[in-house]
């Protein structure tokens, strides 16, 4: 018998996007993310290897250059 393992997915910078299979993290509280956090600040609000999949779309253009280098 194979036991199903829960897969955790994180959508960084989710904004108003609705994807119920993902937990969300955003800098703005406006859309009620699961984690309100600025991704340029460490540590992040969870341990390493917490998520099996991370999605981050349309986010890099909002980060100041010095944080990308």
C-alpha beads as a LAMMPS data file, in Angstrom:
LAMMPS data file: protein, C-alpha beads

69 atoms
68 bonds

1 atom types
1 bond types

-500.0 500.0 xlo xhi
-500.0 500.0 ylo yhi
-500.0 500.0 zlo zhi

Masses

1 110.0

Atoms # bond

1 1 1 0.000 0.000 0.000
2 1 1 1.331 3.429 -0.969
3 1 1 0.649 6.291 1.392
4 1 1 -0.133 9.643 -0.210
5 1 1 2.219 12.422 0.779
6 1 1 0.855 15.950 1.021
7 1 1 2.504 18.245 -1.491
8 1 1 2.904 21.858 -0.440
9 1 1 3.037 24.549 -3.100
10 1 1 3.906 28.228 -2.654
11 1 1 2.961 31.086 -4.968
12 1 1 5.284 34.049 -4.332
13 1 1 3.815 37.425 -5.254
14 1 1 0.390 35.938 -5.818
15 1 1 -1.547 39.183 -5.532
16 1 1 -5.173 38.587 -6.533
17 1 1 -4.432 35.362 -8.427
18 1 1 -6.580 32.505 -7.206
19 1 1 -5.027 29.049 -7.213
20 1 1 -6.414 27.032 -4.285
21 1 1 -3.702 24.380 -4.523
22 1 1 -1.065 26.997 -3.578
23 1 1 -0.295 28.752 -0.333
24 1 1 0.455 32.405 -1.022
25 1 1 3.119 34.903 -0.036
26 1 1 2.938 38.588 -0.907
27 1 1 4.346 41.835 0.452
28 1 1 0.875 43.401 0.475
29 1 1 -1.897 42.422 2.891
30 1 1 -4.516 43.560 0.364
31 1 1 -5.313 40.054 -0.918
32 1 1 -4.877 38.250 2.417
33 1 1 -1.838 36.074 1.622
34 1 1 -1.026 33.101 3.829
35 1 1 2.372 34.723 4.436
36 1 1 2.789 38.495 4.271
37 1 1 6.485 39.008 3.648
38 1 1 8.968 41.064 1.614
39 1 1 10.989 38.474 -0.329
40 1 1 14.095 40.675 -0.203
41 1 1 14.183 40.241 3.579
42 1 1 15.591 37.137 5.213
43 1 1 14.903 34.881 6.908
44 1 1 11.679 33.911 5.188
45 1 1 8.789 32.880 7.466
46 1 1 9.242 29.120 7.047
47 1 1 11.979 26.486 7.221
48 1 1 14.049 25.255 4.277
49 1 1 12.441 22.440 2.284
50 1 1 8.946 23.351 3.509
51 1 1 7.535 23.464 -0.031
52 1 1 7.721 20.938 -2.841
53 1 1 6.965 23.493 -5.546
54 1 1 7.446 27.262 -5.701
55 1 1 5.869 29.532 -8.272
56 1 1 7.074 33.095 -8.799
57 1 1 5.650 34.916 -11.834
58 1 1 5.813 38.630 -12.649
59 1 1 7.785 39.405 -9.491
60 1 1 11.388 40.187 -10.462
61 1 1 10.444 43.424 -12.216
62 1 1 9.176 44.759 -8.876
63 1 1 12.442 44.131 -6.989
64 1 1 15.078 46.844 -6.764
65 1 1 18.228 45.979 -8.689
66 1 1 20.569 45.836 -5.664
67 1 1 18.520 42.932 -4.288
68 1 1 18.919 40.944 -7.507
69 1 1 22.710 41.058 -7.660

Bonds

1 1 1 2
2 1 2 3
3 1 3 4
4 1 4 5
5 1 5 6
6 1 6 7
7 1 7 8
8 1 8 9
9 1 9 10
10 1 10 11
11 1 11 12
12 1 12 13
13 1 13 14
14 1 14 15
15 1 15 16
16 1 16 17
17 1 17 18
18 1 18 19
19 1 19 20
20 1 20 21
21 1 21 22
22 1 22 23
23 1 23 24
24 1 24 25
25 1 25 26
26 1 26 27
27 1 27 28
28 1 28 29
29 1 29 30
30 1 30 31
31 1 31 32
32 1 32 33
33 1 33 34
34 1 34 35
35 1 35 36
36 1 36 37
37 1 37 38
38 1 38 39
39 1 39 40
40 1 40 41
41 1 41 42
42 1 42 43
43 1 43 44
44 1 44 45
45 1 45 46
46 1 46 47
47 1 47 48
48 1 48 49
49 1 49 50
50 1 50 51
51 1 51 52
52 1 52 53
53 1 53 54
54 1 54 55
55 1 55 56
56 1 56 57
57 1 57 58
58 1 58 59
59 1 59 60
60 1 60 61
61 1 61 62
62 1 62 63
63 1 63 64
64 1 64 65
65 1 65 66
66 1 66 67
67 1 67 68
68 1 68 69
